Amino acid sequence: MDSPLVKTDGFVNIDEAETEFTFYDSNAFERAKLELSDDRRIVFSYTTAYDKAEDVWRIQFNRQDSVTHHEIRFATVYLSGKGVTPLIAYDE
């Protein structure tokens, strides 16, 4: 398996969010989705995790393979606790 591509600059989310994110709303997901540009239309599902010690959100976006119909990961967006994007890892 090839290692993912990593993006470390040129992000949309460069300013802090006006509200805090919680697991009970979709604010972190919606903010992270802004980083996907045209790829956001192919989101099949996503998972969200928060590391309280590091104050970092991880939003993993998945899509469905058109041939096998298996769900595959294609982008993982990391957000600071304030909603600023420091890193995106792509699987392709």
N, CA, C and O atoms as a CHARMM CRD file, in Angstrom:
* protein
*
  368
    1    1 MET  N      0.84600  -1.17500   0.00000 PROA 1      0.00000
    2    1 MET  CA     0.00000   0.00000   0.00000 PROA 1      0.00000
    3    1 MET  C      0.89700   1.24500   0.00000 PROA 1      0.00000
    4    1 MET  O      1.82500   1.35200   0.80100 PROA 1      0.00000
    5    2 ASP  N      0.61400   2.15600  -0.88200 PROA 2      0.00000
    6    2 ASP  CA     1.37000   3.39700  -0.95100 PROA 2      0.00000
    7    2 ASP  C      1.02000   4.30100   0.21300 PROA 2      0.00000
    8    2 ASP  O     -0.10000   4.26000   0.72200 PROA 2      0.00000
    9    3 SER  N      1.96700   5.11400   0.63400 PROA 3      0.00000
   10    3 SER  CA     1.68600   6.05700   1.70900 PROA 3      0.00000
   11    3 SER  C      0.81600   7.19200   1.18700 PROA 3      0.00000
   12    3 SER  O      0.87100   7.51700   0.00100 PROA 3      0.00000
   13    4 PRO  N      0.02600   7.78800   2.04400 PROA 4      0.00000
   14    4 PRO  CA    -0.87900   8.85800   1.60200 PROA 4      0.00000
   15    4 PRO  C     -0.13000  10.13200   1.22600 PROA 4      0.00000
   16    4 PRO  O      0.99600  10.36800   1.66400 PROA 4      0.00000
   17    5 LEU  N     -0.77400  10.92600   0.42100 PROA 5      0.00000
   18    5 LEU  CA    -0.25600  12.24200   0.08900 PROA 5      0.00000
   19    5 LEU  C     -0.62000  13.18300   1.22600 PROA 5      0.00000
   20    5 LEU  O     -1.70900  13.07600   1.79000 PROA 5      0.00000
   21    6 VAL  N      0.26000  14.08800   1.56500 PROA 6      0.00000
   22    6 VAL  CA     0.03100  14.98700   2.68200 PROA 6      0.00000
   23    6 VAL  C      0.06600  16.42800   2.19000 PROA 6      0.00000
   24    6 VAL  O      0.98100  16.83100   1.47100 PROA 6      0.00000
   25    7 LYS  N     -0.93300  17.19000   2.58200 PROA 7      0.00000
   26    7 LYS  CA    -0.99500  18.61400   2.26400 PROA 7      0.00000
   27    7 LYS  C     -0.80700  19.38800   3.56100 PROA 7      0.00000
   28    7 LYS  O     -1.47100  19.11000   4.55900 PROA 7      0.00000
   29    8 THR  N      0.11400  20.37200   3.54200 PROA 8      0.00000
   30    8 THR  CA     0.41300  21.11400   4.76400 PROA 8      0.00000
   31    8 THR  C      0.22400  22.61700   4.63100 PROA 8      0.00000
   32    8 THR  O      0.53400  23.36100   5.56100 PROA 8      0.00000
   33    9 ASP  N     -0.28600  23.08300   3.47400 PROA 9      0.00000
   34    9 ASP  CA    -0.54200  24.51600   3.32500 PROA 9      0.00000
   35    9 ASP  C     -1.61400  24.74800   2.25900 PROA 9      0.00000
   36    9 ASP  O     -2.07300  23.81100   1.60600 PROA 9      0.00000
   37   10 GLY  N     -2.00200  26.01500   2.09700 PROA 10     0.00000
   38   10 GLY  CA    -3.01400  26.36600   1.11200 PROA 10     0.00000
   39   10 GLY  C     -4.42800  25.98000   1.51700 PROA 10     0.00000
   40   10 GLY  O     -5.23900  25.60600   0.67100 PROA 10     0.00000
   41   11 PHE  N     -4.72500  26.07000   2.80500 PROA 11     0.00000
   42   11 PHE  CA    -6.01700  25.63700   3.31300 PROA 11     0.00000
   43   11 PHE  C     -7.07200  26.72800   3.27900 PROA 11     0.00000
   44   11 PHE  O     -6.75100  27.91500   3.22700 PROA 11     0.00000
   45   12 VAL  N     -8.32100  26.32000   3.30700 PROA 12     0.00000
   46   12 VAL  CA    -9.46500  27.22700   3.39000 PROA 12     0.00000
   47   12 VAL  C     -9.63400  27.72100   4.82300 PROA 12     0.00000
   48   12 VAL  O     -9.88200  28.90500   5.05300 PROA 12     0.00000
   49   13 ASN  N     -9.50000  26.82000   5.77400 PROA 13     0.00000
   50   13 ASN  CA    -9.72800  27.13700   7.18900 PROA 13     0.00000
   51   13 ASN  C     -8.46500  27.68300   7.83200 PROA 13     0.00000
   52   13 ASN  O     -7.72200  26.95100   8.48700 PROA 13     0.00000
   53   14 ILE  N     -8.22700  28.97400   7.64000 PROA 14     0.00000
   54   14 ILE  CA    -7.03700  29.59600   8.21200 PROA 14     0.00000
   55   14 ILE  C     -7.38700  30.52000   9.38300 PROA 14     0.00000
   56   14 ILE  O     -6.50000  30.96600  10.11100 PROA 14     0.00000
   57   15 ASP  N     -8.66900  30.80400   9.56000 PROA 15     0.00000
   58   15 ASP  CA    -9.14000  31.62400  10.67800 PROA 15     0.00000
   59   15 ASP  C     -9.88100  30.74300  11.67700 PROA 15     0.00000
   60   15 ASP  O    -10.48300  29.73700  11.30400 PROA 15     0.00000
   61   16 GLU  N     -9.83200  31.12700  12.93600 PROA 16     0.00000
   62   16 GLU  CA   -10.52000  30.36100  13.97000 PROA 16     0.00000
   63   16 GLU  C    -12.03200  30.42000  13.78800 PROA 16     0.00000
   64   16 GLU  O    -12.57900  31.42800  13.33900 PROA 16     0.00000
   65   17 ALA  N    -12.69500  29.33100  14.14100 PROA 17     0.00000
   66   17 ALA  CA   -14.14700  29.25600  14.07000 PROA 17     0.00000
   67   17 ALA  C    -14.77000  30.13200  15.15600 PROA 17     0.00000
   68   17 ALA  O    -14.15300  30.40100  16.18600 PROA 17     0.00000
   69   18 GLU  N    -15.98900  30.56500  14.91000 PROA 18     0.00000
   70   18 GLU  CA   -16.68200  31.41900  15.87700 PROA 18     0.00000
   71   18 GLU  C    -17.28000  30.62500  17.02800 PROA 18     0.00000
   72   18 GLU  O    -17.51500  31.17600  18.10400 PROA 18     0.00000
   73   19 THR  N    -17.52900  29.33500  16.81300 PROA 19     0.00000
   74   19 THR  CA   -18.12700  28.50300  17.85400 PROA 19     0.00000
   75   19 THR  C    -17.27400  27.26600  18.09000 PROA 19     0.00000
   76   19 THR  O    -16.49700  26.86500  17.22400 PROA 19     0.00000
   77   20 GLU  N    -17.42200  26.66300  19.27100 PROA 20     0.00000
   78   20 GLU  CA   -16.72500  25.42100  19.57800 PROA 20     0.00000
   79   20 GLU  C    -17.43400  24.25700  18.91200 PROA 20     0.00000
   80   20 GLU  O    -18.64100  24.30600  18.67100 PROA 20     0.00000
   81   21 PHE  N    -16.67700  23.20900  18.61500 PROA 21     0.00000
   82   21 PHE  CA   -17.24400  22.00800  18.01400 PROA 21     0.00000
   83   21 PHE  C    -17.57400  21.00300  19.10700 PROA 21     0.00000
   84   21 PHE  O    -16.86600  20.91400  20.11000 PROA 21     0.00000
   85   22 THR  N    -18.64200  20.25300  18.91400 PROA 22     0.00000
   86   22 THR  CA   -18.98000  19.15900  19.81400 PROA 22     0.00000
   87   22 THR  C    -19.34700  17.94500  18.96800 PROA 22     0.00000
   88   22 THR  O    -19.55900  18.05900  17.76100 PROA 22     0.00000
   89   23 PHE  N    -19.41800  16.79400  19.60600 PROA 23     0.00000
   90   23 PHE  CA   -19.83200  15.58300  18.89700 PROA 23     0.00000
   91   23 PHE  C    -21.32200  15.60100  18.58300 PROA 23     0.00000
   92   23 PHE  O    -21.79800  14.76800  17.81100 PROA 23     0.00000
   93   24 TYR  N    -22.05600  16.52400  19.16300 PROA 24     0.00000
   94   24 TYR  CA   -23.50600  16.54800  19.00600 PROA 24     0.00000
   95   24 TYR  C    -23.97800  17.42400  17.85600 PROA 24     0.00000
   96   24 TYR  O    -25.17800  17.54100  17.61000 PROA 24     0.00000
   97   25 ASP  N    -23.03600  18.03800  17.15400 PROA 25     0.00000
   98   25 ASP  CA   -23.40200  18.81900  15.97400 PROA 25     0.00000
   99   25 ASP  C    -22.44900  18.45500  14.84200 PROA 25     0.00000
  100   25 ASP  O    -21.52900  17.66100  15.04000 PROA 25     0.00000
  101   26 SER  N    -22.65400  19.01200  13.68800 PROA 26     0.00000
  102   26 SER  CA   -21.83000  18.66500  12.53200 PROA 26     0.00000
  103   26 SER  C    -20.87500  19.79100  12.14300 PROA 26     0.00000
  104   26 SER  O    -20.39000  19.81900  11.01200 PROA 26     0.00000
  105   27 ASN  N    -20.59700  20.71600  13.05800 PROA 27     0.00000
  106   27 ASN  CA   -19.75700  21.86300  12.71600 PROA 27     0.00000
  107   27 ASN  C    -18.34500  21.46700  12.28000 PROA 27     0.00000
  108   27 ASN  O    -17.83300  22.02200  11.30800 PROA 27     0.00000
  109   28 ALA  N    -17.70400  20.52100  12.97300 PROA 28     0.00000
  110   28 ALA  CA   -16.35800  20.09500  12.57900 PROA 28     0.00000
  111   28 ALA  C    -16.40400  19.44000  11.20600 PROA 28     0.00000
  112   28 ALA  O    -15.54000  19.70000  10.36900 PROA 28     0.00000
  113   29 PHE  N    -17.39300  18.60100  10.96600 PROA 29     0.00000
  114   29 PHE  CA   -17.55400  17.95800   9.65700 PROA 29     0.00000
  115   29 PHE  C    -17.74900  18.99200   8.55600 PROA 29     0.00000
  116   29 PHE  O    -17.07800  18.93500   7.52600 PROA 29     0.00000
  117   30 GLU  N    -18.65900  19.93100   8.76500 PROA 30     0.00000
  118   30 GLU  CA   -18.93900  20.93900   7.74300 PROA 30     0.00000
  119   30 GLU  C    -17.71400  21.79800   7.45400 PROA 30     0.00000
  120   30 GLU  O    -17.44400  22.13800   6.30200 PROA 30     0.00000
  121   31 ARG  N    -16.98100  22.14300   8.49600 PROA 31     0.00000
  122   31 ARG  CA   -15.78000  22.96600   8.31400 PROA 31     0.00000
  123   31 ARG  C    -14.69600  22.17100   7.58000 PROA 31     0.00000
  124   31 ARG  O    -14.05200  22.70000   6.67400 PROA 31     0.00000
  125   32 ALA  N    -14.49400  20.92700   7.95600 PROA 32     0.00000
  126   32 ALA  CA   -13.49300  20.09100   7.29200 PROA 32     0.00000
  127   32 ALA  C    -13.86500  19.84200   5.83500 PROA 32     0.00000
  128   32 ALA  O    -12.99300  19.79400   4.96800 PROA 32     0.00000
  129   33 LYS  N    -15.14700  19.68500   5.56700 PROA 33     0.00000
  130   33 LYS  CA   -15.60700  19.42200   4.19600 PROA 33     0.00000
  131   33 LYS  C    -15.26600  20.57200   3.24600 PROA 33     0.00000
  132   33 LYS  O    -15.13300  20.35600   2.04200 PROA 33     0.00000
  133   34 LEU  N    -15.12400  21.77800   3.76900 PROA 34     0.00000
  134   34 LEU  CA   -14.74000  22.92100   2.93600 PROA 34     0.00000
  135   34 LEU  C    -13.36300  22.71500   2.29300 PROA 34     0.00000
  136   34 LEU  O    -13.07700  23.28500   1.24000 PROA 34     0.00000
  137   35 GLU  N    -12.52400  21.91200   2.92000 PROA 35     0.00000
  138   35 GLU  CA   -11.18200  21.66300   2.39400 PROA 35     0.00000
  139   35 GLU  C    -11.17400  20.70700   1.19600 PROA 35     0.00000
  140   35 GLU  O    -10.16100  20.60100   0.50600 PROA 35     0.00000
  141   36 LEU  N    -12.26800  20.02400   0.94400 PROA 36     0.00000
  142   36 LEU  CA   -12.29000  19.00800  -0.10500 PROA 36     0.00000
  143   36 LEU  C    -12.54700  19.55300  -1.50000 PROA 36     0.00000
  144   36 LEU  O    -12.41200  18.80600  -2.46900 PROA 36     0.00000
  145   37 SER  N    -12.90200  20.79200  -1.64300 PROA 37     0.00000
  146   37 SER  CA   -13.22600  21.42100  -2.93200 PROA 37     0.00000
  147   37 SER  C    -14.19200  20.54500  -3.72100 PROA 37     0.00000
  148   37 SER  O    -15.24800  20.18900  -3.19800 PROA 37     0.00000
  149   38 ASP  N    -13.87300  20.19300  -4.93900 PROA 38     0.00000
  150   38 ASP  CA   -14.79100  19.41400  -5.77200 PROA 38     0.00000
  151   38 ASP  C    -14.97900  17.98800  -5.28000 PROA 38     0.00000
  152   38 ASP  O    -15.96400  17.34300  -5.63700 PROA 38     0.00000
  153   39 ASP  N    -14.05600  17.47900  -4.46600 PROA 39     0.00000
  154   39 ASP  CA   -14.17800  16.11900  -3.95200 PROA 39     0.00000
  155   39 ASP  C    -15.31200  15.96600  -2.96000 PROA 39     0.00000
  156   39 ASP  O    -15.71200  14.84000  -2.66300 PROA 39     0.00000
  157   40 ARG  N    -15.84900  17.06700  -2.43400 PROA 40     0.00000
  158   40 ARG  CA   -16.88900  16.96100  -1.40500 PROA 40     0.00000
  159   40 ARG  C    -18.16300  16.31700  -1.94200 PROA 40     0.00000
  160   40 ARG  O    -18.97000  15.81200  -1.16100 PROA 40     0.00000
  161   41 ARG  N    -18.35800  16.32500  -3.24700 PROA 41     0.00000
  162   41 ARG  CA   -19.57300  15.74000  -3.80600 PROA 41     0.00000
  163   41 ARG  C    -19.55800  14.21200  -3.78000 PROA 41     0.00000
  164   41 ARG  O    -20.59500  13.58300  -3.98900 PROA 41     0.00000
  165   42 ILE  N    -18.39200  13.60800  -3.52600 PROA 42     0.00000
  166   42 ILE  CA   -18.31100  12.15500  -3.54700 PROA 42     0.00000
  167   42 ILE  C    -18.21700  11.54000  -2.15100 PROA 42     0.00000
  168   42 ILE  O    -17.87100  10.36600  -2.01500 PROA 42     0.00000
  169   43 VAL  N    -18.51700  12.31500  -1.12300 PROA 43     0.00000
  170   43 VAL  CA   -18.47500  11.78900   0.23900 PROA 43     0.00000
  171   43 VAL  C    -19.58600  10.76300   0.42000 PROA 43     0.00000
  172   43 VAL  O    -20.75800  11.04300   0.17000 PROA 43     0.00000
  173   44 PHE  N    -19.20100   9.58500   0.85400 PROA 44     0.00000
  174   44 PHE  CA   -20.15500   8.51100   1.10800 PROA 44     0.00000
  175   44 PHE  C    -20.49300   8.45800   2.59100 PROA 44     0.00000
  176   44 PHE  O    -21.65000   8.27700   2.97000 PROA 44     0.00000
  177   45 SER  N    -19.47900   8.61700   3.41700 PROA 45     0.00000
  178   45 SER  CA   -19.67000   8.65700   4.86300 PROA 45     0.00000
  179   45 SER  C    -18.43200   9.30700   5.48300 PROA 45     0.00000
  180   45 SER  O    -17.46300   9.60800   4.78600 PROA 45     0.00000
  181   46 TYR  N    -18.47600   9.51700   6.77800 PROA 46     0.00000
  182   46 TYR  CA   -17.33400  10.10600   7.46700 PROA 46     0.00000
  183   46 TYR  C    -17.31700   9.64600   8.91300 PROA 46     0.00000
  184   46 TYR  O    -18.33300   9.21200   9.45700 PROA 46     0.00000
  185   47 THR  N    -16.14800   9.75000   9.52300 PROA 47     0.00000
  186   47 THR  CA   -16.01400   9.49800  10.95300 PROA 47     0.00000
  187   47 THR  C    -15.29100  10.68800  11.57900 PROA 47     0.00000
  188   47 THR  O    -14.44100  11.31800  10.94900 PROA 47     0.00000
  189   48 THR  N    -15.63400  10.97500  12.79600 PROA 48     0.00000
  190   48 THR  CA   -15.05100  12.11500  13.50400 PROA 48     0.00000
  191   48 THR  C    -14.45500  11.63900  14.82200 PROA 48     0.00000
  192   48 THR  O    -15.05000  10.82800  15.53200 PROA 48     0.00000
  193   49 ALA  N    -13.28200  12.15200  15.13500 PROA 49     0.00000
  194   49 ALA  CA   -12.63800  11.84200  16.41300 PROA 49     0.00000
  195   49 ALA  C    -12.01400  13.12700  16.94700 PROA 49     0.00000
  196   49 ALA  O    -11.61700  14.00800  16.18500 PROA 49     0.00000
  197   50 TYR  N    -11.93700  13.21100  18.27000 PROA 50     0.00000
  198   50 TYR  CA   -11.33900  14.38300  18.90600 PROA 50     0.00000
  199   50 TYR  C    -10.32600  13.92600  19.93900 PROA 50     0.00000
  200   50 TYR  O    -10.63200  13.08900  20.78700 PROA 50     0.00000
  201   51 ASP  N     -9.11700  14.47500  19.87000 PROA 51     0.00000
  202   51 ASP  CA    -8.07100  14.20100  20.84400 PROA 51     0.00000
  203   51 ASP  C     -8.03000  15.38400  21.80500 PROA 51     0.00000
  204   51 ASP  O     -7.50800  16.44800  21.47300 PROA 51     0.00000
  205   52 LYS  N     -8.58300  15.18900  22.99200 PROA 52     0.00000
  206   52 LYS  CA    -8.67500  16.27700  23.95900 PROA 52     0.00000
  207   52 LYS  C     -7.30000  16.74900  24.42600 PROA 52     0.00000
  208   52 LYS  O     -7.08900  17.94700  24.61200 PROA 52     0.00000
  209   53 ALA  N     -6.37000  15.82400  24.61600 PROA 53     0.00000
  210   53 ALA  CA    -5.03200  16.19400  25.09300 PROA 53     0.00000
  211   53 ALA  C     -4.30500  17.09000  24.08700 PROA 53     0.00000
  212   53 ALA  O     -3.60100  18.02000  24.47800 PROA 53     0.00000
  213   54 GLU  N     -4.47300  16.81200  22.80600 PROA 54     0.00000
  214   54 GLU  CA    -3.80700  17.59500  21.75500 PROA 54     0.00000
  215   54 GLU  C     -4.70700  18.69900  21.19800 PROA 54     0.00000
  216   54 GLU  O     -4.24300  19.57000  20.46300 PROA 54     0.00000
  217   55 ASP  N     -5.99200  18.66000  21.55100 PROA 55     0.00000
  218   55 ASP  CA    -6.97900  19.63400  21.06100 PROA 55     0.00000
  219   55 ASP  C     -7.00800  19.63700  19.52800 PROA 55     0.00000
  220   55 ASP  O     -6.88100  20.67700  18.88200 PROA 55     0.00000
  221   56 VAL  N     -7.18300  18.42500  18.97000 PROA 56     0.00000
  222   56 VAL  CA    -7.20200  18.24200  17.51900 PROA 56     0.00000
  223   56 VAL  C     -8.37400  17.34900  17.12600 PROA 56     0.00000
  224   56 VAL  O     -8.63100  16.32000  17.75100 PROA 56     0.00000
  225   57 TRP  N     -9.07700  17.76700  16.07300 PROA 57     0.00000
  226   57 TRP  CA   -10.14300  16.97600  15.47300 PROA 57     0.00000
  227   57 TRP  C     -9.59100  16.23500  14.26600 PROA 57     0.00000
  228   57 TRP  O     -8.74800  16.75800  13.53700 PROA 57     0.00000
  229   58 ARG  N    -10.07300  15.00500  14.05900 PROA 58     0.00000
  230   58 ARG  CA    -9.74600  14.22700  12.86600 PROA 58     0.00000
  231   58 ARG  C    -11.06300  13.84600  12.20200 PROA 58     0.00000
  232   58 ARG  O    -11.88200  13.14300  12.79300 PROA 58     0.00000
  233   59 ILE  N    -11.26000  14.30700  10.98900 PROA 59     0.00000
  234   59 ILE  CA   -12.46200  13.97800  10.24200 PROA 59     0.00000
  235   59 ILE  C    -12.03600  13.17700   9.02100 PROA 59     0.00000
  236   59 ILE  O    -11.38100  13.69500   8.11600 PROA 59     0.00000
  237   60 GLN  N    -12.41400  11.92100   9.01400 PROA 60     0.00000
  238   60 GLN  CA   -12.02900  11.00200   7.94300 PROA 60     0.00000
  239   60 GLN  C    -13.19100  10.85600   6.96900 PROA 60     0.00000
  240   60 GLN  O    -14.27000  10.39600   7.34300 PROA 60     0.00000
  241   61 PHE  N    -12.96700  11.24500   5.73500 PROA 61     0.00000
  242   61 PHE  CA   -13.99100  11.16200   4.70200 PROA 61     0.00000
  243   61 PHE  C    -13.80900   9.88300   3.90400 PROA 61     0.00000
  244   61 PHE  O    -12.68600   9.48300   3.59800 PROA 61     0.00000
  245   62 ASN  N    -14.91700   9.25100   3.57400 PROA 62     0.00000
  246   62 ASN  CA   -14.91400   7.99500   2.84100 PROA 62     0.00000
  247   62 ASN  C    -15.78900   8.13000   1.60000 PROA 62     0.00000
  248   62 ASN  O    -16.69000   8.96700   1.54600 PROA 62     0.00000
  249   63 ARG  N    -15.51400   7.31000   0.62700 PROA 63     0.00000
  250   63 ARG  CA   -16.38200   7.23700  -0.54800 PROA 63     0.00000
  251   63 ARG  C    -16.55900   5.77500  -0.92200 PROA 63     0.00000
  252   63 ARG  O    -15.84900   4.90500  -0.42000 PROA 63     0.00000
  253   64 GLN  N    -17.49600   5.51800  -1.79300 PROA 64     0.00000
  254   64 GLN  CA   -17.77000   4.15400  -2.20500 PROA 64     0.00000
  255   64 GLN  C    -17.11900   3.90100  -3.55200 PROA 64     0.00000
  256   64 GLN  O    -17.27400   4.69000  -4.48400 PROA 64     0.00000
  257   65 ASP  N    -16.38700   2.79700  -3.65000 PROA 65     0.00000
  258   65 ASP  CA   -15.77200   2.41000  -4.91500 PROA 65     0.00000
  259   65 ASP  C    -16.87600   2.05800  -5.90700 PROA 65     0.00000
  260   65 ASP  O    -17.77100   1.27600  -5.58500 PROA 65     0.00000
  261   66 SER  N    -16.82200   2.62300  -7.09900 PROA 66     0.00000
  262   66 SER  CA   -17.89600   2.44000  -8.07800 PROA 66     0.00000
  263   66 SER  C    -17.95200   1.02100  -8.63700 PROA 66     0.00000
  264   66 SER  O    -18.98000   0.62000  -9.18400 PROA 66     0.00000
  265   67 VAL  N    -16.88300   0.26300  -8.51500 PROA 67     0.00000
  266   67 VAL  CA   -16.86900  -1.10600  -9.03200 PROA 67     0.00000
  267   67 VAL  C    -17.21100  -2.11400  -7.93200 PROA 67     0.00000
  268   67 VAL  O    -18.11500  -2.93400  -8.09400 PROA 67     0.00000
  269   68 THR  N    -16.48900  -2.04700  -6.82100 PROA 68     0.00000
  270   68 THR  CA   -16.67700  -3.03500  -5.75400 PROA 68     0.00000
  271   68 THR  C    -17.75700  -2.62700  -4.76200 PROA 68     0.00000
  272   68 THR  O    -18.27400  -3.46400  -4.02300 PROA 68     0.00000
  273   69 HSD  N    -18.09300  -1.35800  -4.74400 PROA 69     0.00000
  274   69 HSD  CA   -19.07000  -0.79000  -3.80500 PROA 69     0.00000
  275   69 HSD  C    -18.61000  -0.88600  -2.35700 PROA 69     0.00000
  276   69 HSD  O    -19.41900  -0.77300  -1.43700 PROA 69     0.00000
  277   70 HSD  N    -17.31800  -1.09500  -2.15500 PROA 70     0.00000
  278   70 HSD  CA   -16.75800  -1.06400  -0.81100 PROA 70     0.00000
  279   70 HSD  C    -16.43700   0.37500  -0.44400 PROA 70     0.00000
  280   70 HSD  O    -16.08000   1.19200  -1.29300 PROA 70     0.00000
  281   71 GLU  N    -16.57300   0.65900   0.82900 PROA 71     0.00000
  282   71 GLU  CA   -16.25700   1.99700   1.32400 PROA 71     0.00000
  283   71 GLU  C    -14.74300   2.11900   1.48100 PROA 71     0.00000
  284   71 GLU  O    -14.10200   1.24100   2.05800 PROA 71     0.00000
  285   72 ILE  N    -14.17700   3.20500   0.96800 PROA 72     0.00000
  286   72 ILE  CA   -12.74200   3.43200   1.08300 PROA 72     0.00000
  287   72 ILE  C    -12.48400   4.83600   1.61500 PROA 72     0.00000
  288   72 ILE  O    -13.26000   5.75600   1.35600 PROA 72     0.00000
  289   73 ARG  N    -11.40700   4.99600   2.34700 PROA 73     0.00000
  290   73 ARG  CA   -11.02100   6.30500   2.85700 PROA 73     0.00000
  291   73 ARG  C    -10.30900   7.06300   1.74300 PROA 73     0.00000
  292   73 ARG  O     -9.49800   6.47900   1.02400 PROA 73     0.00000
  293   74 PHE  N    -10.59900   8.35700   1.58700 PROA 74     0.00000
  294   74 PHE  CA    -9.86900   9.11300   0.58300 PROA 74     0.00000
  295   74 PHE  C     -9.27400  10.39800   1.11400 PROA 74     0.00000
  296   74 PHE  O     -8.38800  10.95600   0.46600 PROA 74     0.00000
  297   75 ALA  N     -9.71300  10.90000   2.25900 PROA 75     0.00000
  298   75 ALA  CA    -9.10700  12.10600   2.82200 PROA 75     0.00000
  299   75 ALA  C     -9.35100  12.14100   4.32300 PROA 75     0.00000
  300   75 ALA  O    -10.43300  11.80500   4.80300 PROA 75     0.00000
  301   76 THR  N     -8.32600  12.55200   5.05000 PROA 76     0.00000
  302   76 THR  CA    -8.45500  12.77300   6.48200 PROA 76     0.00000
  303   76 THR  C     -8.02900  14.20600   6.74500 PROA 76     0.00000
  304   76 THR  O     -6.88100  14.58200   6.50800 PROA 76     0.00000
  305   77 VAL  N     -8.97500  15.00400   7.24300 PROA 77     0.00000
  306   77 VAL  CA    -8.72000  16.41300   7.52000 PROA 77     0.00000
  307   77 VAL  C     -8.53800  16.57500   9.02000 PROA 77     0.00000
  308   77 VAL  O     -9.34700  16.09200   9.81100 PROA 77     0.00000
  309   78 TYR  N     -7.47700  17.25400   9.39800 PROA 78     0.00000
  310   78 TYR  CA    -7.22000  17.55000  10.80500 PROA 78     0.00000
  311   78 TYR  C     -7.52200  19.01800  11.04700 PROA 78     0.00000
  312   78 TYR  O     -7.11900  19.88200  10.26800 PROA 78     0.00000
  313   79 LEU  N     -8.23400  19.29400  12.13200 PROA 79     0.00000
  314   79 LEU  CA    -8.56300  20.66200  12.52800 PROA 79     0.00000
  315   79 LEU  C     -8.09000  20.89100  13.95100 PROA 79     0.00000
  316   79 LEU  O     -8.20100  20.00800  14.80200 PROA 79     0.00000
  317   80 SER  N     -7.56500  22.07300  14.20300 PROA 80     0.00000
  318   80 SER  CA    -7.24900  22.42400  15.58800 PROA 80     0.00000
  319   80 SER  C     -8.56900  22.56500  16.34600 PROA 80     0.00000
  320   80 SER  O     -9.63900  22.60700  15.73900 PROA 80     0.00000
  321   81 GLY  N     -8.48900  22.63500  17.64500 PROA 81     0.00000
  322   81 GLY  CA    -9.68700  22.82400  18.44700 PROA 81     0.00000
  323   81 GLY  C    -10.42900  24.10700  18.10500 PROA 81     0.00000
  324   81 GLY  O    -11.61700  24.23200  18.39900 PROA 81     0.00000
  325   82 LYS  N     -9.74700  25.04800  17.49500 PROA 82     0.00000
  326   82 LYS  CA   -10.34800  26.31800  17.07400 PROA 82     0.00000
  327   82 LYS  C    -10.79700  26.28600  15.61400 PROA 82     0.00000
  328   82 LYS  O    -11.28600  27.29300  15.10300 PROA 82     0.00000
  329   83 GLY  N    -10.63700  25.12600  14.92100 PROA 83     0.00000
  330   83 GLY  CA   -11.14000  24.99200  13.55900 PROA 83     0.00000
  331   83 GLY  C    -10.18000  25.36800  12.45300 PROA 83     0.00000
  332   83 GLY  O    -10.59900  25.53300  11.30800 PROA 83     0.00000
  333   84 VAL  N     -8.89700  25.50800  12.76500 PROA 84     0.00000
  334   84 VAL  CA    -7.89300  25.82800  11.74900 PROA 84     0.00000
  335   84 VAL  C     -7.30400  24.51700  11.22500 PROA 84     0.00000
  336   84 VAL  O     -6.97900  23.62600  12.01000 PROA 84     0.00000
  337   85 THR  N     -7.16800  24.39700   9.90900 PROA 85     0.00000
  338   85 THR  CA    -6.64200  23.17300   9.29200 PROA 85     0.00000
  339   85 THR  C     -5.12200  23.21500   9.20900 PROA 85     0.00000
  340   85 THR  O     -4.57500  24.08700   8.53200 PROA 85     0.00000
  341   86 PRO  N     -4.41200  22.28300   9.88900 PROA 86     0.00000
  342   86 PRO  CA    -2.96700  22.22700   9.77100 PROA 86     0.00000
  343   86 PRO  C     -2.47800  21.14800   8.80000 PROA 86     0.00000
  344   86 PRO  O     -1.33500  21.18900   8.34600 PROA 86     0.00000
  345   87 LEU  N     -3.36700  20.16400   8.47800 PROA 87     0.00000
  346   87 LEU  CA    -2.90300  19.00300   7.72200 PROA 87     0.00000
  347   87 LEU  C     -4.07100  18.26400   7.08800 PROA 87     0.00000
  348   87 LEU  O     -5.14600  18.15500   7.67800 PROA 87     0.00000
  349   88 ILE  N     -3.84900  17.75700   5.87900 PROA 88     0.00000
  350   88 ILE  CA    -4.78500  16.84100   5.23300 PROA 88     0.00000
  351   88 ILE  C     -3.95900  15.68800   4.69100 PROA 88     0.00000
  352   88 ILE  O     -2.91800  15.90400   4.07000 PROA 88     0.00000
  353   89 ALA  N     -4.41600  14.46300   4.92100 PROA 89     0.00000
  354   89 ALA  CA    -3.77500  13.27800   4.35600 PROA 89     0.00000
  355   89 ALA  C     -4.75100  12.64700   3.37200 PROA 89     0.00000
  356   89 ALA  O     -5.89600  12.35600   3.71700 PROA 89     0.00000
  357   90 TYR  N     -4.28500  12.43900   2.13900 PROA 90     0.00000
  358   90 TYR  CA    -5.08400  11.81500   1.07600 PROA 90     0.00000
  359   90 TYR  C     -4.57300  10.41900   0.82700 PROA 90     0.00000
  360   90 TYR  O     -3.36700  10.18000   0.89400 PROA 90     0.00000
  361   91 ASP  N     -5.46300   9.49600   0.54300 PROA 91     0.00000
  362   91 ASP  CA    -5.07100   8.12800   0.24900 PROA 91     0.00000
  363   91 ASP  C     -4.76300   7.90700  -1.21600 PROA 91     0.00000
  364   91 ASP  O     -4.23200   6.85600  -1.57500 PROA 91     0.00000
  365   92 GLU  N     -5.07700   8.85400  -2.06700 PROA 92     0.00000
  366   92 GLU  CA    -4.78900   8.68400  -3.48100 PROA 92     0.00000
  367   92 GLU  C     -4.28300   9.95100  -4.07600 PROA 92     0.00000
  368   92 GLU  O     -3.98500   9.99700  -5.27000 PROA 92     0.00000
